Amino acid sequence: MPTQHHGGCLVPILVSLSGDTFIIFVLNPPCSPDASVWTTLRSSPLRVPFYYNQKAYICAIIYNNFIKEQAALPTAFSIMNTSTVGANLEISKYTINPCQKSYGSSFSARTHKLCYLSKKPTTLSFRKYSKNEISCVVKSNHEEGLTYKEAGVDIDAGSELVRRIAKMAPGIGGFGGLFPLGDSYLVAGTDGVGTKLKLAFETGIHDTIGIDLVAMSVNDIITSGAKPLFFLDYYATSQLDVDLAEKVIKGIVDGCQQSDCALLGGETAEMPDFYAKGEYDLSGFAVGIVKKESVINGKNITVGDVLIGLPSSGVHSNGFSLVRRVLARSGLSLKDKLPGESVTLAEALMAPTVIYVKQVLDIISKGGIKGIAHITGGGFTDNIPRVFPKGLGALVYNDSWPVPPVFKWIQKAGGIEDGEMKRTFNMGIGMVLVVSKEAAERILNEGESVYRIGEVISGDGVSYQ
């Protein structure tokens, strides 16, 4: 991979044409360029017409008729590759993808944004576009990587719905809903297990899906510091199979025991012709309590606070619409071994969601916990910022925790981009605690399976380093 500058943002490429020189600056992810990048370029001898959008990676074409040698570049940069127009140039096996995904067609950086780089062997070539312009040409014979949206789940649409609901019911949007009761808050959460149920139907593994159901709700409400009190379930099916339902409910009971809460009741609904034979759907509802003075809401988070990650057991209970697409593309069956591992794909994918209640409440009791994010749909990208005050963001350290093999297989088999993985899956960290530096040292010294995965920085969103 080329040497990176300014946090790995810009990779310069020199292209010659009939004595004139063009420089292509490719924005290289993961990247959140700061002002110094643009200041350096604008103060250089180059004329720099950048086309930058925070949500897009853009190939910026810089033309200067007088650049004849590398010394004319800003001192912060060095040329990584040299090519003549018309020739193909391998760029470290990274592809530049145009937003409209028109592989093989020509496009000018003046008129088209380039959205991201992907780890696929592809060539980038350059063609004369006009007197003072050239165009980038992308060619790839490789199948495009899968995305969560293409699998049928639009995270952005879900976020937009929450935004609209919040207009009608202010206070909506946290991991749990808070209701004042005397000197305490009741904290409530509700969730399901999504299309992980499809895998339960295929594998016949029904006795742990109830653990997933409990976990998804109780893990949400403990982000406020609440101790779960009770749980309710909803079980719907076309025709009641008592033995099957008993297995599911057993898992719910196990989940409640792990959460130290009561299974208070539930509803069983038979809905003929609504569900396929042998299939069912689940919903769960958890209620907990926390003293008002002890509620964790992220308001005291400051720059320099530490991100502590608690490991997951695997995929947990979100992202399975994409997982199922990957499985179909891979050609493997659920009975096959997870490549390179001793467990089957069924065992790896159906591993029950970790219930963090006892571990997190124990850590909270010792002080220094400022915010907690449950990493479900939206991954790190969307969930960590939910606990931050405005003006703060997260810097996550790459390779600071072991990524479970199942995620490596999902990414490779599905050709999924790094950014898509981090916005869809937990990547091996199911819960993130935002803590003071002092608390971080204590937690890391006491806990065997906890990781220092990042820090709080000025800005917004999540960046990676």
Disulfide bonds with the S-S distance in Angstrom:
Cys9-Cys31 2.41
Cys99-Cys115 2.11
